[in-house]
Amino acid sequence: MENMEFEFKKITTDENLERFSELMYSCFNLKLDASFFKWKYFDNPAGHAIAYEALYNGKTVSSYVIIPELYWIDGAVKKIYQSVDTMTHPDFQRKGLFVKLAQMAFQDALIQDKELLIIGFPGSQSYGGFVNKLNWKLLHNANYTFLPNILFTIRNCTKANNTASIIKFNEVTDMLSNYLQTIQPHTMVSKVFNKEIFYWETFNNPRSKYNVIGIIKNSEPLGVCVYEVDYKNTCLISWLHFKDKLNYKIHTSDFLQYIFKETKIKYIYTWNAQAPILSEAYTKCGFLTNPFKKGPFHSKIPFIIYEQGFSKDSVIGIFENYDFQPIMLD
């Protein structure tokens, strides 16, 4: 076993992706077919993934992938990457395959972009390899924040009706497309959404069953919310955005009221945002955090970055600069 010889290959085609379905199941017990990997690695409007695999006796036993994404960074749109699907078959772990494949992907990305930013949300098994062996930086261990239906009902029982209304989007309509094309970032670092990226991320996502709703006033969209009922009693808000900052405090509760009414779930939860406009809006609506190390919504979300070529005073190294929401995680 110590003298194993591995073959390392760059993944350049969307053919025969079933091998990653097998690897995903062996690593995480998740059943995802080849169409998922095609969507994620090759159908992304921001570009093809940079991906490598290790083979033993012709069989794929490990893979590492970074996918391109467009982000607003300090007022300019730039391409960054996200680290995804770090997989090594249990029989071949602790042989340096993850580190070897990751280094190959990083070198490829650096050839294309002199300023390289990769973001990641590692699991417990891969965290040490990223931080201790590949020089990634932990920006923040974030909490979840959650809102019980009963608490929201009590806090909002006297809320007066307003002239805004909720509309459900089943596709990227002209109204939704125009909203996406005209929004500006509220933070120094935030994910770019245009018509193509939003469609790929939400309506065309083979794994997540997203719902997309908007709040309309005088025939104009004020904001958009993307959510998913992920378990029997819980709903995840993946993205919440208003064009005008003032509307976060005014209309976030309208979205929440609609979701509770439509889904009949007991809890809405999301990531604990650092951006003041979003954090203050959630707090006003009654969102809580679990301060203990066990119980509902107690786990952390590690947010790490790998960067090369940026100046020391770049905005990317400060967690508070990010529009930190679950839709970042692909």
N, C-alpha and C positions, 0 to 999 in steps of 0.2 A: 504494500500500500504506500510506503514511503517513496517509492520510485515511480510513482504515477507520472505519465507524460500526457499533458493536456494540449489540445489545439485551441488557439484563440482566433476568433473570427469576428469581423465587423458585420453587423446585421444590416443589409442594404435592400432587402426585398420583402414584400408583404406576402410571399408565398410560404406555405408550410408552417404557419404560425401555431399550429396545434401543439408543437413542442413546448411552447410557453404555457399553454393550458396545463399540460402535465406537470411542468415545473412549479407553477403557481399552486396547484393542488398539493403537491408534495411538501411545499414550504409553508403554506398558510391554510390549507384545507379549503380553499376557495375554488369553486367551479366556474370558470370563465372561458367561453369558447374563443376560437380564433378571431372572430369578428371584433371582439373587445380589443385585442392587441393591434389589429389593423386600424381600428378607429384611433387608438391612443398613439401609436407610433408613426402611422403613415397618412392619416386623414386630417391631422392637425393643420388648420389654416396658417399657423405661424411657421410651419416647416416640418420636415421629417426629424424623427428622433436621432440622436447619436447613441448607438447601442452596440454593445459587444457581448459575445457569449464565449463560454469555455466548454469544450467538448472532450469527452473521454470515451474512447472506442466508438467514436462517431455519434454519441448521444449527448445532447445538451444537458450539462449538469450545473451551470451557473450562468447568470446574465446580469448586466448592469446597464441602465438606460437613463439618459437625460433628455427631456423634451423641451423644445424651444417655446417661449412665451413672450408676448409683448407687454411691457410695463412702462408706465409713466415713472421716470426717475428725474426728480428735480426739474420738472417742466418739459422734459423731452421724452419722446417715445424711443425705447431701446429694447433690443432683444436680450432676454436673459434665458436661463434654463431652470427646470425643476428636476430634481433627482427622484426617480420613481422605480418601483418594482425591483428592488434589490433582492435577488433570489439566488440561493445556493442549495442544492439538494442536500438533505441531512447527512447522506453518506459521504459528502465531499466538503463538508464545512471544516474550518480551521486549517485550510491549506493555502491561504493567501489569495484565493481566486477573486473575491470581492474587491480587495485592494488593487490587484493587478488590472482587472477590468475597468475599475473606476479611473485609474490613472490613464489608461488608454483613451477613455472617453474625454477626460479633461484636456488631454493634449490635442485631440481633434478639435475641441471647441475653441481652444486658444489660437489655433491656426486661423479660425474663422473670425474670431473677435478678440481684439487686444484687451478690451475691458470685459472680463468674464465674471458674471454673477450667477451662481447656482443656489437655489433655495431648496430646503428639504425639511421633511417632517418624519424623522426616522422612528422605527420601532425600537423596542428595548434591545433586541439582538444586534442591530446594526449601528446603534448610536455610538458605541465605543470605537468602532472601526472608523467612522466618519471623523470624530473629534480627536482621537488619540493617534490614528495612523495616517489620516488624510488631511489634517490641519483645517478642519471645518471649525467654525465659531458658533457657539450657542448664543443666540440673541435673547431668547426668552423661553421660559417654561410657563406657558399660558394656562389659565384655568378655563373651564367651561362656566357659563352663566345660564341660569334656567329660570323659568317663570311657570309656577303652578296655575292651572286654569282657575282654581277657586280664588287665589290671591288676586289675579287680574280682574276677575268679576267683581270682587269687593271694592277694589280700588277705582274701578271705572263704572260703577253702577249709576252714578249721577252724571256721567259724561253726556253732554248735549250733542245731538246730531248736527252735522255740518253739511255743507253743499258738495263736498267731495264724495266720490263714489269709487268702488273697487271694480276693476275689470280683469277678467282672466284671459291670458294670452295662450293660445294653442300653437302658435307659430310666430315667427318674427314678422309681424305686420309692418306696414309703412309707419304707423304711429310709434311702435316699439323701436324700429330701425332708426327713425329720426331722433328719438330720445337718446339712443346709444351713441349716435354719431356726434351729438352736440354736447354731451356731458363733459365736464372738466373734473380733474381729480381734486379731492378735498384734502389729500395728504401728499407728502413728498414722494412716496413710493406706493403705487397702486396698479392693479391689473387693468390692462386695456381691454375694452369690449367694443367691438364693432359688430356689424350684422353677422359676418361669417363666423367670428370667434364665439359669439354668444350662442348661435345656433348649434355649433359643434359641441359647446360645453354643456348646454342644457337640453334642448329638444332632441338632439341626435346622440345623446349619451346612452350607451347600451347597458350601463350598470345602474345608474341613479335615475329614479323616476321623479324628475323635478317638476314642480308646479311653478308657473310664472304669473305673477299678478302685478297690476299697476294701479296707482291711485290717480283719478282723473278729476280735474276741476275746470269748468268752463271749456270743456273739450280738449284740454291740454294735460298731458301726463306730468304729474309732480314727482313721482318716484316709482321705483320698481323693486319688487321683492321676489327672491327665488327661495323656495322651501321644499322640503321632502319629508314625508311621513316615513320614517325609517324603521320604527318598531310599532307595536300595538298601541302604546300610550304616549309616544314621544314624536316630536316633529323638530327637525333641524332647519333653522334659518341659515341658508348658505350665503346669501348676498342680500344686503339691504342698502338701497341708494336713493337719495333725493337730489334733485338738481340744485335746489336752494337749501343751504345749510339750516335755515330757520325751520324748515318743514320736518326735520328729524324729530324735534320735540313736539311738534304740533300733530303730525300724522302717523308716527310709528305705531301708536296704539290702534289706529284704524286697520292697519295690516294685521296686527295681532288678533284683534276682535274677529276679523274675517276668517283667519286661520282656525281659531278655536271653534267657531261656529261651523265651518265646513268639515273639519276633520274629527271633531268630538274627542280629541286627545286630551290627556291630563297635563302634559308638560310641553312647552316650547323651550328649546335650548339652542345655544350657539356658542361661538368662541367669545371669551371675554375681551372685548375690543379695547385698544389703547387710544385710538383716535377720540378726542373729547366729544365731538359731535355725536358719535354713535354710542359711546359709553354713557354719556349723560342721558341720551334718549332711552336706552335700555333701563337705566337706573330709575328714571321717572316712571316707567311702566311697571316697575316692581321686580325686575330681574334680580336673582340672588346668586351667590357663589357658596359652594360647600367648603368650609375652612378645614375640614377633617381629612384624614388620609384614607378614609373608606366611606362607603355609602354612595348614593346616586350622584353622578356628575363630579366625582372626586378626582378623576385622573387628569393628568397634565398633557398639554400638546407641546412637545419640544420643537422649537423653530430654529433651524440652523442655516448658516450660509457659508459658501465657499466663494472667495473673490480673489481676482488677480487683476492688476492694472489700474485699479481705482486709486485716487488720491487719498491721503490720510483723513482729510476732512469731508470725504464723501458722505452723502446722506444715507447710504445703504447700511452703514454699520450701527445705526440707532433704531431700536425696535419701535419706538414711538412714532417714527416716520412712516410706518407701514399701515395701509388699510388692511388690517388683519382680520380676514373673514374666511369661513370654511370653503368658499368657492375657489380659494387659492390652491387647495389640495386636489390634484388630479389623480 
